[in-house]
Amino acid sequence: MEAYLLDFGNLLIRWLHVIAAIAWLGESIYFVMLDNGLRPPKGEECKKKGVFGEMWAVHGGGFYHNQKYATSPEDLPEDLHWSFWKAYTTWLSGFGLFALLYLTKPSAYLVNRNSPWEWAANMTGTQANIAALLFLLFGWIIYNELCKRISPNMTRDGILSVAVGIMMIIVAYLSTHIFAGRASFLLTGAVMATAMSANVFFWIIPGQRRMVNAMKAGETPNPIDGLRGRQRSVHNTYFTLPVVLLMLSNHYSFIFSHAHSWILMVLFIFAGALIRQYFVLMHRGQIRPGYPIAGVALILVAVWLGAPAPKKAVQAPASTTQSSETAAADGEAAPVDSNGEVTLAQVEVVMNDRCVQCHAVNPDKNFGFPSPPLGVLLDSEAEILAHAADIQKVVANSYMPLGNLTQMTDEEREIIASWDGQ
């Protein structure tokens, strides 16, 4: 019952997270488009009122006239629209999901047993939880310090962009070497998402409040608040596409389980930023096809780099033949054929011993899954054949079984690797 309730909670929080994210990112993208699409006002009356730019639009059967003031408007209404709860709800629900799925089972989901760094491979669950939280915290601190020190007056944003790009390369490298594959992609995306929400909480909204209070007091707002708010909003819009992809990546093991997963991650981050740049410039009336072309080129490089190596004809290891003879002596079906090649029957034995505890219609309740993870069933020959390629990938790189909770041996991994998938 506990596992069922956790799964239901996962569903509801994920639903909330997606809804809030759509609302926040949609509004953010809209306002970036609006800001970049403003044109100088044509009417003299608007210019006298201090209108900096305007945009006419048609949508839903009506016409809209958006205006941006360079100074305080004559009448500042009390019912201003503020954009912040969507950002906070997105982050809080996302962190809730992370806590529910990862922090409750750190040994299975966070610890990277294959890390080249011994201290990371041998972390306890508690240590992994602390490491993940510190990873998010220091990600925000370092990003924020880069912004404050490199471009305090928003005059060196080009250099700052390069510094943030280098930071994300380092984050991707560290995350994949410290944490398990799926968690590493999620945490890299969470570093960016945390920066986005923190930008809103610590800089954008407080700056806007100071500007509004100054206007109401008849004072001139500090222009630095507007400049800084715009700077952080621009950063948020370039983070958007990479974050969405990184959050979706946990459904695709061929990405996060790859030997060069951090490079794939970096390629996708920069591809997303380049594609977003095209749309930002497009709204300014500048068509620069070089940006999306470069972004697609990076994606193609990722496709090439992530492609699986061609399978080679292999023979079952000697130990496999010996174990099959032992199995036959015990009255079990012989798992290898007359040529010594691994057969489906032998793979099924490994699946039954190490995988169906979770990947079955009714998983073993001791492993905490009320239903098979990702809907993958491995309790029949047909299901095993349907997932053959994925089985070999995640078993070969030791991502599965999660945390090796079922104690799969190296010999059993060799059996899966030697199987031809038929």
C-alpha distance (Angstrom), angle and dihedral (degrees) to the residues before:
residue distance angle dihedral
M1 . . .
E2 3.81 . .
A3 3.81 91.7 .
Y4 3.81 90.1 48.6
L5 3.81 92.3 52.0
L6 3.81 91.0 48.1
D7 3.78 89.8 51.4
F8 3.80 91.7 48.6
G9 3.79 90.0 48.2
N10 3.79 88.2 51.2
L11 3.80 90.1 53.9
L12 3.81 94.7 49.4
I13 3.82 95.9 44.4
R14 3.80 90.8 46.0
W15 3.81 89.5 51.4
L16 3.80 90.8 51.3
H17 3.80 90.9 45.5
V18 3.80 93.5 52.8
I19 3.81 93.2 45.9
A20 3.81 93.0 48.8
A21 3.81 91.8 45.1
I22 3.80 92.5 51.0
A23 3.80 90.6 49.7
W24 3.81 94.6 45.8
L25 3.79 98.7 42.4
G26 3.78 92.4 41.3
E27 3.79 91.8 52.9
S28 3.80 91.7 43.4
I29 3.80 92.6 51.3
Y30 3.80 90.0 46.2
F31 3.80 93.9 53.6
V32 3.82 92.4 46.4
M33 3.80 87.5 51.9
L34 3.81 90.5 47.0
D35 3.80 93.8 48.3
N36 3.80 92.5 48.6
G37 3.79 93.2 42.7
L38 3.80 97.4 54.5
R39 3.79 116.6 121.1
P40 3.84 127.8 -162.8
P41 3.81 110.3 -86.2
K42 3.79 115.4 -101.8
G43 3.78 98.4 -156.8
E44 3.80 118.8 84.3
E45 3.79 90.6 -143.8
C46 3.81 90.9 59.1
K47 3.80 91.2 49.2
K48 3.80 90.8 52.0
K49 3.81 90.1 52.5
G50 3.80 90.2 56.1
V51 3.80 98.3 -105.1
F52 3.80 107.4 167.3
G53 3.79 97.9 -171.9
E54 3.78 142.4 -13.0
M55 3.78 141.6 -161.4
W56 3.76 131.2 -159.6
A57 3.79 116.9 -152.7
V58 3.77 139.7 171.1
H59 3.79 122.2 -145.6
G60 3.77 137.3 150.8
G61 3.78 93.8 5.5
G62 3.81 94.9 -53.7
F63 3.80 140.0 91.8
Y64 3.80 123.6 -121.7
H65 3.79 129.6 -161.1
N66 3.80 112.5 -162.4
Q67 3.79 119.7 -170.5
K68 3.80 132.6 -173.9
Y69 3.80 120.0 -155.9
A70 3.79 121.3 -144.1
T71 3.81 89.5 -160.3
S72 3.78 134.4 23.1
P73 3.80 112.5 -59.7
E74 3.79 117.1 -122.2
D75 3.78 93.0 -110.3
L76 3.79 117.1 30.6
P77 3.81 107.3 -164.8
E78 3.78 122.4 -135.4
D79 3.81 93.5 -134.1
L80 3.81 97.3 67.8
H81 3.79 115.4 164.9
W82 3.81 110.1 -117.6
S83 3.79 122.5 -164.9
F84 3.77 110.2 -151.2
W85 3.82 114.6 90.2
K86 3.79 91.6 71.7
A87 3.81 89.7 55.0
Y88 3.80 93.3 47.9
T89 3.80 93.3 45.1
T90 3.80 91.0 50.5
W91 3.79 92.6 52.8
L92 3.79 96.2 41.8
S93 3.81 93.6 48.4
G94 3.81 90.5 44.9
F95 3.78 91.4 51.6
G96 3.80 89.0 46.6
L97 3.80 89.4 55.7
F98 3.80 91.0 47.5
A99 3.80 90.9 51.0
L100 3.80 93.0 46.3
L101 3.80 96.2 47.6
Y102 3.78 106.0 27.9
L103 3.80 111.3 19.4
T104 3.81 91.0 50.8
K105 3.84 92.0 54.2
P106 3.80 104.8 27.8
S107 3.80 96.1 150.9
A108 3.79 90.0 59.0
Y109 3.80 101.8 35.1
L110 3.81 108.7 24.8
V111 3.79 109.4 32.1
N112 3.80 113.6 88.1
R113 3.81 103.5 -148.0
N114 3.81 89.4 -177.9
S115 3.78 95.6 53.2
P116 3.82 113.7 133.7
W117 3.79 86.1 -137.7
E118 3.78 109.2 82.0
W119 3.80 95.0 -152.4
A120 3.82 90.7 55.9
A121 3.81 94.2 45.9
N122 3.81 91.1 51.3
M123 3.80 99.2 46.0
T124 3.77 117.8 132.1
G125 3.78 119.7 -128.6
T126 3.81 91.7 -101.1
Q127 3.78 92.1 49.3
A128 3.81 90.5 49.7
N129 3.80 90.9 52.0
I130 3.81 91.5 51.1
A131 3.80 91.0 46.0
A132 3.82 91.3 52.0
L133 3.81 93.3 49.7
L134 3.80 91.8 47.0
F135 3.79 89.2 48.4
L136 3.80 90.1 58.7
L137 3.80 93.7 42.7
F138 3.79 96.6 49.2
G139 3.80 91.1 42.2
W140 3.81 88.7 62.3
I141 3.82 94.1 41.1
I142 3.80 94.0 51.6
Y143 3.81 93.6 44.7
N144 3.80 91.4 48.2
E145 3.81 92.5 48.4
L146 3.80 90.7 50.4
C147 3.81 89.4 54.7
K148 3.80 93.5 46.6
R149 3.80 97.0 45.4
I150 3.80 103.5 35.8
S151 3.80 99.5 39.9
P152 3.81 109.2 13.6
N153 3.80 92.5 153.4
M154 3.82 94.7 36.9
T155 3.81 91.1 -111.3
R156 3.81 99.4 115.5
D157 3.78 101.7 46.6
G158 3.82 92.9 136.1
I159 3.80 91.7 60.5
L160 3.79 89.7 42.5
S161 3.81 90.8 54.2
V162 3.80 90.3 54.6
A163 3.82 90.8 48.9
V164 3.81 92.4 50.1
G165 3.81 89.5 48.1
I166 3.82 90.6 53.5
M167 3.79 89.4 46.8
M168 3.81 90.8 55.4
I169 3.81 91.2 51.0
I170 3.81 88.9 54.2
V171 3.83 91.5 45.6
A172 3.81 90.9 51.8
Y173 3.81 92.0 49.1
L174 3.80 94.3 47.5
S175 3.80 95.5 44.3
T176 3.81 94.0 53.4
H177 3.79 92.1 47.1
I178 3.80 96.2 45.9
F179 3.80 104.2 35.9
A180 3.80 136.3 42.9
G181 3.81 115.8 -87.7
R182 3.79 101.1 -99.1
A183 3.80 93.0 41.4
S184 3.82 92.2 47.7
F185 3.81 92.6 60.3
L186 3.78 91.8 43.4
L187 3.81 92.8 49.6
T188 3.80 93.0 48.2
G189 3.79 88.9 52.7
A190 3.80 89.3 44.9
V191 3.82 91.2 54.4
M192 3.80 88.7 56.8
A193 3.82 93.1 41.7
T194 3.81 90.9 49.2
A195 3.80 89.8 51.9
M196 3.81 89.4 50.1
S197 3.81 94.3 51.7
A198 3.81 92.8 40.6
N199 3.81 89.6 51.7
V200 3.79 87.8 58.0
F201 3.82 94.7 43.4
F202 3.81 100.9 42.4
W203 3.79 103.8 29.2
I204 3.80 119.5 9.2
I205 3.82 100.8 48.0
P206 3.86 97.0 37.0
G207 3.82 89.4 49.3
Q208 3.78 91.4 49.6
R209 3.81 91.0 48.9
R210 3.81 90.7 52.4
M211 3.80 89.8 50.1
V212 3.81 92.6 49.8
N213 3.81 92.6 46.7
A214 3.79 90.9 50.2
M215 3.80 91.4 50.5
K216 3.79 92.2 49.3
A217 3.80 89.2 50.4
G218 3.79 91.0 51.9
E219 3.81 91.7 -112.3
T220 3.79 129.8 129.6
P221 3.82 111.1 -102.7
N222 3.78 117.9 -121.4
P223 3.83 104.0 -101.6
I224 3.80 90.7 -147.2
D225 3.82 89.6 71.7
G226 3.78 91.2 57.9
L227 3.79 93.1 44.6
R228 3.78 93.4 48.4
G229 3.79 92.8 46.4
R230 3.77 90.2 52.0
Q231 3.81 91.6 47.2
R232 3.79 93.3 53.4
S233 3.82 91.6 43.2
V234 3.79 89.5 54.0
H235 3.82 90.1 50.7
N236 3.78 89.3 51.1
T237 3.78 92.7 53.5
Y238 3.81 92.0 53.1
F239 3.80 90.7 49.1
T240 3.81 92.0 52.3
L241 3.82 103.4 82.9
P242 3.84 95.7 40.7
V243 3.81 91.5 48.8
V244 3.80 92.7 51.4
L245 3.81 91.3 50.7
L246 3.81 93.9 46.6
M247 3.80 90.8 50.6
L248 3.81 90.4 51.5
S249 3.81 93.9 45.5
N250 3.80 94.9 82.8
H251 3.82 87.8 78.5
Y252 3.81 92.8 59.4
S253 3.78 114.6 65.2
F254 3.81 93.7 -178.4
I255 3.83 87.4 72.9
F256 3.79 104.8 42.6
S257 3.82 95.6 35.6
H258 3.81 95.5 51.7
A259 3.80 118.4 116.8
H260 3.82 89.1 -123.0
S261 3.78 96.5 38.5
W262 3.80 93.7 138.6
I263 3.80 90.6 58.4
L264 3.81 90.7 49.2
M265 3.79 88.4 50.1
V266 3.80 92.6 51.2
L267 3.80 91.7 48.5
F268 3.79 91.5 53.0
I269 3.83 92.9 46.0
F270 3.79 92.9 54.1
A271 3.81 92.6 40.0
G272 3.81 89.8 55.6
A273 3.81 92.3 47.8
L274 3.81 92.2 49.4
I275 3.79 93.1 49.3
R276 3.80 90.5 48.2
Q277 3.81 89.3 51.0
Y278 3.79 89.7 59.2
F279 3.80 92.0 57.8
V280 3.81 93.0 44.1
L281 3.80 90.3 55.0
M282 3.79 92.5 41.1
H283 3.80 90.4 60.7
R284 3.79 87.7 54.7
G285 3.76 89.0 56.0
Q286 3.82 93.9 -103.5
I287 3.79 116.3 125.5
R288 3.81 109.5 -159.7
P289 3.83 109.1 168.7
G290 3.79 90.3 177.6
Y291 3.80 90.6 80.2
P292 3.82 99.0 57.8
I293 3.81 89.9 39.0
A294 3.80 89.4 55.0
G295 3.82 90.2 45.7
V296 3.79 92.8 51.5
A297 3.82 89.3 46.2
L298 3.81 89.7 56.9
I299 3.80 90.0 49.4
L300 3.81 90.1 51.4
V301 3.80 89.4 51.0
A302 3.82 87.5 52.7
V303 3.81 90.1 50.0
W304 3.80 90.3 51.2
L305 3.80 94.6 44.7
G306 3.80 93.7 45.7
A307 3.80 95.7 47.5
P308 3.83 112.6 119.3
A309 3.77 117.1 -112.4
P310 3.82 115.6 -105.3
K311 3.77 112.8 -90.7
K312 3.76 117.5 -108.6
A313 3.77 125.9 -150.0
V314 3.78 106.4 -99.2
Q315 3.78 137.1 -178.1
A316 3.75 123.8 -137.0
P317 3.81 112.4 -98.7
A318 3.78 117.9 -100.7
S319 3.76 90.8 -110.2
T320 3.80 88.0 57.6
T321 3.79 92.5 58.2
Q322 3.78 90.7 47.6
S323 3.81 92.3 50.2
S324 3.80 90.0 49.1
E325 3.78 91.0 54.0
T326 3.79 89.0 50.5
A327 3.78 90.4 49.7
A328 3.79 90.6 50.3
A329 3.79 90.1 50.3
D330 3.78 88.7 54.1
G331 3.78 90.1 54.4
E332 3.84 96.5 -101.0
A333 3.79 125.1 132.0
A334 3.82 112.0 -86.9
P335 3.83 105.4 -105.1
V336 3.83 99.1 -155.1
D337 3.76 129.8 56.6
S338 3.81 128.2 -124.6
N339 3.81 90.8 -86.6
G340 3.79 92.9 57.2
E341 3.82 93.4 -112.1
V342 3.79 121.1 143.1
T343 3.78 112.3 -101.9
L344 3.76 134.5 -156.3
A345 3.80 89.1 -106.6
Q346 3.79 91.4 60.9
V347 3.80 91.8 47.8
E348 3.80 89.4 49.8
V349 3.79 89.3 56.4
V350 3.82 90.1 55.8
M351 3.79 91.3 46.3
N352 3.79 91.4 51.5
D353 3.78 92.1 48.5
R354 3.80 99.5 42.5
C355 3.81 113.6 14.0
V356 3.80 115.3 32.5
Q357 3.80 90.9 69.9
C358 3.82 84.3 84.2
H359 3.81 105.3 11.1
A360 3.80 99.4 63.6
V361 3.79 136.1 96.7
N362 3.80 88.1 -102.0
P363 3.83 108.3 27.3
D364 3.79 121.5 -153.9
K365 3.81 104.2 -88.3
N366 3.82 90.1 -140.4
F367 3.81 89.0 72.8
G368 3.80 94.4 55.9
F369 3.81 101.4 -119.7
P370 3.83 118.9 122.4
S371 3.81 89.0 -171.4
P372 3.82 134.0 19.1
P373 3.84 111.4 -75.4
L374 3.82 111.5 -101.5
G375 3.82 87.3 -3.8
V376 3.81 91.1 -78.9
L377 3.81 113.9 151.2
L378 3.81 121.0 -166.9
D379 3.79 101.0 171.4
S380 3.80 97.7 102.9
E381 3.79 137.9 47.0
A382 3.80 92.0 -115.1
E383 3.81 92.4 53.6
I384 3.80 92.7 46.3
L385 3.81 91.0 52.2
A386 3.81 91.1 47.4
H387 3.81 90.7 56.5
A388 3.80 98.6 34.1
A389 3.81 97.2 121.7
D390 3.81 94.0 46.7
I391 3.79 91.9 46.0
Q392 3.79 91.7 55.1
K393 3.81 93.3 47.3
V394 3.79 98.6 50.2
V395 3.80 94.2 39.3
A396 3.80 93.9 47.4
N397 3.81 93.3 53.8
S398 3.83 91.4 42.0
Y399 3.81 93.2 -120.0
M400 3.78 88.3 125.9
P401 2.93 135.7 86.3
L402 3.80 87.9 43.3
G403 3.78 107.5 -108.6
N404 3.81 84.9 -12.0
L405 3.78 87.5 -89.5
T406 3.80 90.8 163.3
Q407 3.82 92.9 50.4
M408 3.81 100.1 -120.4
T409 3.80 108.5 -166.8
D410 3.81 128.5 -133.5
E411 3.79 88.5 -113.9
E412 3.80 90.7 56.3
R413 3.80 90.8 49.1
E414 3.81 88.3 51.8
I415 3.79 89.3 52.7
I416 3.81 90.8 54.7
A417 3.81 91.2 45.8
S418 3.81 91.3 51.0
W419 3.79 93.8 49.9
D420 3.83 116.3 104.6
G421 3.80 92.4 -145.2
Q422 3.80 95.3 -110.9
